[in-house]
Amino acid sequence: MSRPVCSSCGEPAVEVEPSTWTPAWGKRPSWSHEDGEPLCPEMGPDGYQPCGVEYV
């Protein structure tokens, strides 16, 4: 069975909004690391944004 992980660091990810987020960062993502921190940042078309989830 596959499990979701942060596509940048490979740590487990959960489908729960991050516990720390600021409106200036944009829309609150629906995924976070298990400890409640946002997924690792990556450069997108509008600046940094949380990376995606992949299943391993």
LOMIMAR-402413 format. One record per residue (C-alpha): chain; z, x, y; residue in three letters. Coordinates in Angstrom, 3 decimals. Layout:
<nodes>
@kette A&zz Z&xx X&yy Y&rest ALA;
...
</nodes>
This chain:
<nodes>
@kette A&zz 0.000&xx 0.000&yy 0.000&rest MET;
@kette A&zz -0.854&xx 1.355&yy 3.456&rest SER;
@kette A&zz 1.585&xx 1.570&yy 6.345&rest ARG;
@kette A&zz 0.983&xx 1.683&yy 10.121&rest PRO;
@kette A&zz 1.490&xx 4.988&yy 11.907&rest VAL;
@kette A&zz 0.938&xx 6.304&yy 15.431&rest CYS;
@kette A&zz -2.626&xx 7.666&yy 15.468&rest SER;
@kette A&zz -1.514&xx 10.670&yy 17.531&rest SER;
@kette A&zz 1.681&xx 11.960&yy 15.897&rest CYS;
@kette A&zz 1.595&xx 10.189&yy 12.512&rest GLY;
@kette A&zz 5.127&xx 8.774&yy 12.816&rest GLU;
@kette A&zz 5.741&xx 5.223&yy 11.550&rest PRO;
@kette A&zz 4.787&xx 2.426&yy 13.953&rest ALA;
@kette A&zz 6.065&xx -1.140&yy 14.158&rest VAL;
@kette A&zz 4.478&xx -4.241&yy 15.666&rest GLU;
@kette A&zz 7.219&xx -4.626&yy 18.283&rest VAL;
@kette A&zz 6.913&xx -4.108&yy 22.038&rest GLU;
@kette A&zz 8.422&xx -0.832&yy 23.272&rest PRO;
@kette A&zz 11.984&xx -1.074&yy 24.563&rest SER;
@kette A&zz 11.133&xx 1.111&yy 27.565&rest THR;
@kette A&zz 8.182&xx 0.070&yy 29.694&rest TRP;
@kette A&zz 7.380&xx -0.105&yy 33.399&rest THR;
@kette A&zz 4.929&xx -2.653&yy 34.885&rest PRO;
@kette A&zz 3.196&xx 0.210&yy 36.728&rest ALA;
@kette A&zz 1.992&xx 1.430&yy 33.323&rest TRP;
@kette A&zz 0.015&xx -1.782&yy 32.807&rest GLY;
@kette A&zz 0.287&xx -4.453&yy 30.143&rest LYS;
@kette A&zz 3.150&xx -3.958&yy 27.677&rest ARG;
@kette A&zz 1.670&xx -2.926&yy 24.297&rest PRO;
@kette A&zz 2.519&xx -4.800&yy 21.118&rest SER;
@kette A&zz 3.174&xx -1.649&yy 19.017&rest TRP;
@kette A&zz 5.811&xx 1.076&yy 19.295&rest SER;
@kette A&zz 7.462&xx 3.874&yy 17.314&rest HIS;
@kette A&zz 10.343&xx 2.782&yy 15.067&rest GLU;
@kette A&zz 12.851&xx 4.006&yy 17.681&rest ASP;
@kette A&zz 11.411&xx 1.603&yy 20.294&rest GLY;
@kette A&zz 9.541&xx 4.233&yy 22.294&rest GLU;
@kette A&zz 5.889&xx 3.557&yy 23.227&rest PRO;
@kette A&zz 3.246&xx 5.093&yy 20.997&rest LEU;
@kette A&zz 2.077&xx 8.535&yy 22.125&rest CYS;
@kette A&zz -0.141&xx 8.588&yy 25.231&rest PRO;
@kette A&zz -3.852&xx 9.324&yy 25.139&rest GLU;
@kette A&zz -6.426&xx 9.517&yy 27.921&rest MET;
@kette A&zz -8.423&xx 6.317&yy 28.335&rest GLY;
@kette A&zz -10.989&xx 5.137&yy 30.879&rest PRO;
@kette A&zz -8.215&xx 4.098&yy 33.296&rest ASP;
@kette A&zz -5.869&xx 7.055&yy 32.735&rest GLY;
@kette A&zz -3.195&xx 7.483&yy 30.098&rest TYR;
@kette A&zz -2.433&xx 4.624&yy 27.711&rest GLN;
@kette A&zz -0.593&xx 4.313&yy 24.394&rest PRO;
@kette A&zz -2.712&xx 5.414&yy 21.451&rest CYS;
@kette A&zz -3.586&xx 3.072&yy 18.664&rest GLY;
@kette A&zz -2.250&xx 2.464&yy 15.180&rest VAL;
@kette A&zz -3.878&xx 3.602&yy 11.980&rest GLU;
@kette A&zz -3.008&xx 2.753&yy 8.404&rest TYR;
@kette A&zz -2.312&xx 5.503&yy 5.879&rest VAL;
</nodes>
